[in-house]
């Protein structure tokens, strides 16, 4: 297996996950609520498909970082400090942008340094809600030196053990309890103190999953029937999640995201395996050379795209919505914004990377 080929599938997954994230953060991603019947299910299913982005990002991190034997000091200096600087810098930018908007529109907003510091620590700064992932990723970085020893014993049995409990606690039980509510059956709950953090804490479990599928699995063993079976499981998970979400909305009158993450990892696993199989086995030569370089370049911009998208929304999204009128709450408008944001933020990231300090951050 060539390292270039391995990098290609990870970069493709990174680009795909970034597009999914942008779609998740478009306000009109709740457009399914405006429809009825099959159209509502299809639109919600598209949103559930895009929720595979978060498992994919953590899986990519696990595939790239879990086999690097870095002690806590190296992690703190080389990775965690950089991440803290990213949080401070980009949330400071949003804080100042909020101040500018408040000044222009003559509205009141709290601008004290203590409010900024408190909001950054708590992850509650207005306008920076999409940065919650930075905090989850920082926690994963800090845990890497402690969970790497577990990586050494992560075989098929051990990973299967973690997967079983993740599917049971995060997937099957919530779905069962939704059906139990609908049919007046008794609920089943696991004691809160029975945590199994390696299986339940999503950043760690997905990092292990990425490492397992990248390092411990012979991708040729995922033949077409096995990939088809994984695809069928992904479709079934999306259907179940959509049904539970909409049935809860019908009974309570409120749309929530309670069931969005019950099986998002199944979709992520299917995408991970399928893209890796495509680039390393079925069409390996096609993804060599110039195409590999282009995908690697685009993948290197994805972190910046994620960081800059909130700024682009503050600057342009209201104007685009006024321009689109009623079409601003359509699927087509959402997809247009996703690709517009990806292109514009990629260009801005490329420019920022010309600055030495920024190049090290993003």
Secondary structure as a PSIPRED ss2 file (coil, helix, strand):
# PSIPRED VFORMAT (PSIPRED V4.0)

   1 X C   1.000  0.000  0.000
   2 X C   1.000  0.000  0.000
   3 X H   0.000  1.000  0.000
   4 X H   0.000  1.000  0.000
   5 X H   0.000  1.000  0.000
   6 X H   0.000  1.000  0.000
   7 X H   0.000  1.000  0.000
   8 X H   0.000  1.000  0.000
   9 X H   0.000  1.000  0.000
  10 X H   0.000  1.000  0.000
  11 X H   0.000  1.000  0.000
  12 X H   0.000  1.000  0.000
  13 X H   0.000  1.000  0.000
  14 X H   0.000  1.000  0.000
  15 X H   0.000  1.000  0.000
  16 X H   0.000  1.000  0.000
  17 X H   0.000  1.000  0.000
  18 X H   0.000  1.000  0.000
  19 X H   0.000  1.000  0.000
  20 X H   0.000  1.000  0.000
  21 X H   0.000  1.000  0.000
  22 X H   0.000  1.000  0.000
  23 X H   0.000  1.000  0.000
  24 X H   0.000  1.000  0.000
  25 X C   1.000  0.000  0.000
  26 X C   1.000  0.000  0.000
  27 X H   0.000  1.000  0.000
  28 X H   0.000  1.000  0.000
  29 X H   0.000  1.000  0.000
  30 X H   0.000  1.000  0.000
  31 X H   0.000  1.000  0.000
  32 X H   0.000  1.000  0.000
  33 X H   0.000  1.000  0.000
  34 X H   0.000  1.000  0.000
  35 X C   1.000  0.000  0.000
  36 X C   1.000  0.000  0.000
  37 X H   0.000  1.000  0.000
  38 X H   0.000  1.000  0.000
  39 X H   0.000  1.000  0.000
  40 X H   0.000  1.000  0.000
  41 X H   0.000  1.000  0.000
  42 X H   0.000  1.000  0.000
  43 X H   0.000  1.000  0.000
  44 X H   0.000  1.000  0.000
  45 X H   0.000  1.000  0.000
  46 X H   0.000  1.000  0.000
  47 X H   0.000  1.000  0.000
  48 X H   0.000  1.000  0.000
  49 X H   0.000  1.000  0.000
  50 X H   0.000  1.000  0.000
  51 X C   1.000  0.000  0.000
  52 X H   0.000  1.000  0.000
  53 X H   0.000  1.000  0.000
  54 X H   0.000  1.000  0.000
  55 X H   0.000  1.000  0.000
  56 X H   0.000  1.000  0.000
  57 X H   0.000  1.000  0.000
  58 X H   0.000  1.000  0.000
  59 X H   0.000  1.000  0.000
  60 X H   0.000  1.000  0.000
  61 X H   0.000  1.000  0.000
  62 X H   0.000  1.000  0.000
  63 X H   0.000  1.000  0.000
  64 X H   0.000  1.000  0.000
  65 X H   0.000  1.000  0.000
  66 X C   1.000  0.000  0.000
  67 X C   1.000  0.000  0.000
  68 X C   1.000  0.000  0.000
  69 X C   1.000  0.000  0.000
  70 X C   1.000  0.000  0.000
  71 X C   1.000  0.000  0.000
  72 X H   0.000  1.000  0.000
  73 X H   0.000  1.000  0.000
  74 X H   0.000  1.000  0.000
  75 X H   0.000  1.000  0.000
  76 X H   0.000  1.000  0.000
  77 X H   0.000  1.000  0.000
  78 X H   0.000  1.000  0.000
  79 X H   0.000  1.000  0.000
  80 X H   0.000  1.000  0.000
  81 X H   0.000  1.000  0.000
  82 X H   0.000  1.000  0.000
  83 X H   0.000  1.000  0.000
  84 X H   0.000  1.000  0.000
  85 X H   0.000  1.000  0.000
  86 X H   0.000  1.000  0.000
  87 X H   0.000  1.000  0.000
  88 X H   0.000  1.000  0.000
  89 X H   0.000  1.000  0.000
  90 X H   0.000  1.000  0.000
  91 X H   0.000  1.000  0.000
  92 X H   0.000  1.000  0.000
  93 X H   0.000  1.000  0.000
  94 X H   0.000  1.000  0.000
  95 X H   0.000  1.000  0.000
  96 X H   0.000  1.000  0.000
  97 X H   0.000  1.000  0.000
  98 X H   0.000  1.000  0.000
  99 X H   0.000  1.000  0.000
 100 X H   0.000  1.000  0.000
 101 X H   0.000  1.000  0.000
 102 X H   0.000  1.000  0.000
 103 X H   0.000  1.000  0.000
 104 X H   0.000  1.000  0.000
 105 X H   0.000  1.000  0.000
 106 X C   1.000  0.000  0.000
 107 X C   1.000  0.000  0.000
 108 X C   1.000  0.000  0.000
 109 X C   1.000  0.000  0.000
 110 X C   1.000  0.000  0.000
 111 X C   1.000  0.000  0.000
 112 X C   1.000  0.000  0.000
 113 X H   0.000  1.000  0.000
 114 X H   0.000  1.000  0.000
 115 X H   0.000  1.000  0.000
 116 X H   0.000  1.000  0.000
 117 X H   0.000  1.000  0.000
 118 X H   0.000  1.000  0.000
 119 X H   0.000  1.000  0.000
 120 X H   0.000  1.000  0.000
 121 X H   0.000  1.000  0.000
 122 X H   0.000  1.000  0.000
 123 X C   1.000  0.000  0.000
 124 X C   1.000  0.000  0.000
 125 X C   1.000  0.000  0.000
 126 X C   1.000  0.000  0.000
 127 X C   1.000  0.000  0.000
 128 X C   1.000  0.000  0.000
 129 X H   0.000  1.000  0.000
 130 X H   0.000  1.000  0.000
 131 X H   0.000  1.000  0.000
 132 X H   0.000  1.000  0.000
 133 X H   0.000  1.000  0.000
 134 X H   0.000  1.000  0.000
 135 X H   0.000  1.000  0.000
 136 X H   0.000  1.000  0.000
 137 X H   0.000  1.000  0.000
 138 X H   0.000  1.000  0.000
 139 X H   0.000  1.000  0.000
 140 X H   0.000  1.000  0.000
 141 X H   0.000  1.000  0.000
 142 X H   0.000  1.000  0.000
 143 X H   0.000  1.000  0.000
 144 X H   0.000  1.000  0.000
 145 X H   0.000  1.000  0.000
 146 X H   0.000  1.000  0.000
 147 X H   0.000  1.000  0.000
 148 X H   0.000  1.000  0.000
 149 X H   0.000  1.000  0.000
 150 X H   0.000  1.000  0.000
 151 X H   0.000  1.000  0.000
 152 X C   1.000  0.000  0.000
 153 X C   1.000  0.000  0.000
 154 X C   1.000  0.000  0.000
 155 X C   1.000  0.000  0.000
 156 X H   0.000  1.000  0.000
 157 X H   0.000  1.000  0.000
 158 X H   0.000  1.000  0.000
 159 X H   0.000  1.000  0.000
 160 X H   0.000  1.000  0.000
 161 X H   0.000  1.000  0.000
 162 X H   0.000  1.000  0.000
 163 X H   0.000  1.000  0.000
 164 X H   0.000  1.000  0.000
 165 X H   0.000  1.000  0.000
 166 X H   0.000  1.000  0.000
 167 X H   0.000  1.000  0.000
 168 X H   0.000  1.000  0.000
 169 X H   0.000  1.000  0.000
 170 X H   0.000  1.000  0.000
 171 X H   0.000  1.000  0.000
 172 X H   0.000  1.000  0.000
 173 X H   0.000  1.000  0.000
 174 X H   0.000  1.000  0.000
 175 X H   0.000  1.000  0.000
 176 X H   0.000  1.000  0.000
 177 X H   0.000  1.000  0.000
 178 X H   0.000  1.000  0.000
 179 X H   0.000  1.000  0.000
 180 X H   0.000  1.000  0.000
 181 X H   0.000  1.000  0.000
 182 X H   0.000  1.000  0.000
 183 X H   0.000  1.000  0.000
 184 X C   1.000  0.000  0.000
 185 X C   1.000  0.000  0.000
 186 X C   1.000  0.000  0.000
 187 X C   1.000  0.000  0.000
 188 X C   1.000  0.000  0.000
 189 X C   1.000  0.000  0.000
 190 X C   1.000  0.000  0.000
 191 X C   1.000  0.000  0.000
 192 X C   1.000  0.000  0.000
 193 X C   1.000  0.000  0.000
 194 X C   1.000  0.000  0.000
 195 X C   1.000  0.000  0.000
 196 X C   1.000  0.000  0.000
 197 X H   0.000  1.000  0.000
 198 X H   0.000  1.000  0.000
 199 X H   0.000  1.000  0.000
 200 X H   0.000  1.000  0.000
 201 X C   1.000  0.000  0.000
 202 X H   0.000  1.000  0.000
 203 X H   0.000  1.000  0.000
 204 X H   0.000  1.000  0.000
 205 X H   0.000  1.000  0.000
 206 X H   0.000  1.000  0.000
 207 X H   0.000  1.000  0.000
 208 X H   0.000  1.000  0.000
 209 X H   0.000  1.000  0.000
 210 X H   0.000  1.000  0.000
 211 X H   0.000  1.000  0.000
 212 X H   0.000  1.000  0.000
 213 X H   0.000  1.000  0.000
 214 X H   0.000  1.000  0.000
 215 X H   0.000  1.000  0.000
 216 X H   0.000  1.000  0.000
 217 X C   1.000  0.000  0.000
 218 X C   1.000  0.000  0.000
 219 X H   0.000  1.000  0.000
 220 X H   0.000  1.000  0.000
 221 X H   0.000  1.000  0.000
 222 X C   1.000  0.000  0.000
 223 X C   1.000  0.000  0.000
 224 X H   0.000  1.000  0.000
 225 X H   0.000  1.000  0.000
 226 X H   0.000  1.000  0.000
 227 X H   0.000  1.000  0.000
 228 X H   0.000  1.000  0.000
 229 X H   0.000  1.000  0.000
 230 X H   0.000  1.000  0.000
 231 X H   0.000  1.000  0.000
 232 X H   0.000  1.000  0.000
 233 X H   0.000  1.000  0.000
 234 X H   0.000  1.000  0.000
 235 X H   0.000  1.000  0.000
 236 X H   0.000  1.000  0.000
 237 X H   0.000  1.000  0.000
 238 X H   0.000  1.000  0.000
 239 X H   0.000  1.000  0.000
 240 X H   0.000  1.000  0.000
 241 X H   0.000  1.000  0.000
 242 X H   0.000  1.000  0.000
 243 X H   0.000  1.000  0.000
 244 X H   0.000  1.000  0.000
 245 X H   0.000  1.000  0.000
 246 X H   0.000  1.000  0.000
 247 X H   0.000  1.000  0.000
 248 X H   0.000  1.000  0.000
 249 X H   0.000  1.000  0.000
 250 X H   0.000  1.000  0.000
 251 X H   0.000  1.000  0.000
 252 X H   0.000  1.000  0.000
 253 X C   1.000  0.000  0.000
 254 X C   1.000  0.000  0.000
 255 X C   1.000  0.000  0.000
 256 X C   1.000  0.000  0.000
 257 X C   1.000  0.000  0.000
 258 X C   1.000  0.000  0.000
 259 X C   1.000  0.000  0.000
 260 X C   1.000  0.000  0.000
 261 X C   1.000  0.000  0.000
 262 X C   1.000  0.000  0.000
 263 X C   1.000  0.000  0.000
 264 X H   0.000  1.000  0.000
 265 X H   0.000  1.000  0.000
 266 X H   0.000  1.000  0.000
 267 X H   0.000  1.000  0.000
 268 X H   0.000  1.000  0.000
 269 X H   0.000  1.000  0.000
 270 X H   0.000  1.000  0.000
 271 X H   0.000  1.000  0.000
 272 X H   0.000  1.000  0.000
 273 X H   0.000  1.000  0.000
 274 X H   0.000  1.000  0.000
 275 X H   0.000  1.000  0.000
 276 X H   0.000  1.000  0.000
 277 X H   0.000  1.000  0.000
 278 X H   0.000  1.000  0.000
 279 X H   0.000  1.000  0.000
 280 X H   0.000  1.000  0.000
 281 X H   0.000  1.000  0.000
 282 X H   0.000  1.000  0.000
 283 X C   1.000  0.000  0.000
 284 X C   1.000  0.000  0.000
 285 X H   0.000  1.000  0.000
 286 X H   0.000  1.000  0.000
 287 X H   0.000  1.000  0.000
 288 X C   1.000  0.000  0.000
 289 X C   1.000  0.000  0.000
 290 X H   0.000  1.000  0.000
 291 X H   0.000  1.000  0.000
 292 X H   0.000  1.000  0.000
 293 X H   0.000  1.000  0.000
 294 X H   0.000  1.000  0.000
 295 X H   0.000  1.000  0.000
 296 X H   0.000  1.000  0.000
 297 X H   0.000  1.000  0.000
 298 X H   0.000  1.000  0.000
 299 X H   0.000  1.000  0.000
 300 X H   0.000  1.000  0.000
 301 X C   1.000  0.000  0.000
 302 X H   0.000  1.000  0.000
 303 X H   0.000  1.000  0.000
 304 X H   0.000  1.000  0.000
 305 X H   0.000  1.000  0.000
 306 X H   0.000  1.000  0.000
 307 X H   0.000  1.000  0.000
 308 X H   0.000  1.000  0.000
 309 X H   0.000  1.000  0.000
 310 X H   0.000  1.000  0.000
 311 X H   0.000  1.000  0.000
 312 X H   0.000  1.000  0.000
 313 X H   0.000  1.000  0.000
 314 X H   0.000  1.000  0.000
 315 X H   0.000  1.000  0.000
 316 X H   0.000  1.000  0.000
 317 X H   0.000  1.000  0.000
 318 X H   0.000  1.000  0.000
 319 X H   0.000  1.000  0.000
 320 X H   0.000  1.000  0.000
 321 X H   0.000  1.000  0.000
 322 X H   0.000  1.000  0.000
 323 X H   0.000  1.000  0.000
 324 X H   0.000  1.000  0.000
 325 X H   0.000  1.000  0.000
 326 X H   0.000  1.000  0.000
 327 X H   0.000  1.000  0.000
 328 X H   0.000  1.000  0.000
 329 X H   0.000  1.000  0.000
 330 X C   1.000  0.000  0.000
 331 X H   0.000  1.000  0.000
 332 X H   0.000  1.000  0.000
 333 X H   0.000  1.000  0.000
 334 X H   0.000  1.000  0.000
 335 X H   0.000  1.000  0.000
 336 X H   0.000  1.000  0.000
 337 X H   0.000  1.000  0.000
 338 X H   0.000  1.000  0.000
 339 X H   0.000  1.000  0.000
 340 X H   0.000  1.000  0.000
 341 X H   0.000  1.000  0.000
 342 X H   0.000  1.000  0.000
 343 X H   0.000  1.000  0.000
 344 X H   0.000  1.000  0.000
 345 X H   0.000  1.000  0.000
 346 X H   0.000  1.000  0.000
 347 X H   0.000  1.000  0.000
 348 X H   0.000  1.000  0.000
 349 X H   0.000  1.000  0.000
 350 X H   0.000  1.000  0.000
 351 X H   0.000  1.000  0.000
 352 X H   0.000  1.000  0.000
 353 X C   1.000  0.000  0.000
 354 X C   1.000  0.000  0.000
 355 X C   1.000  0.000  0.000
 356 X H   0.000  1.000  0.000
 357 X H   0.000  1.000  0.000
 358 X H   0.000  1.000  0.000
 359 X H   0.000  1.000  0.000
 360 X H   0.000  1.000  0.000
 361 X H   0.000  1.000  0.000
 362 X C   1.000  0.000  0.000
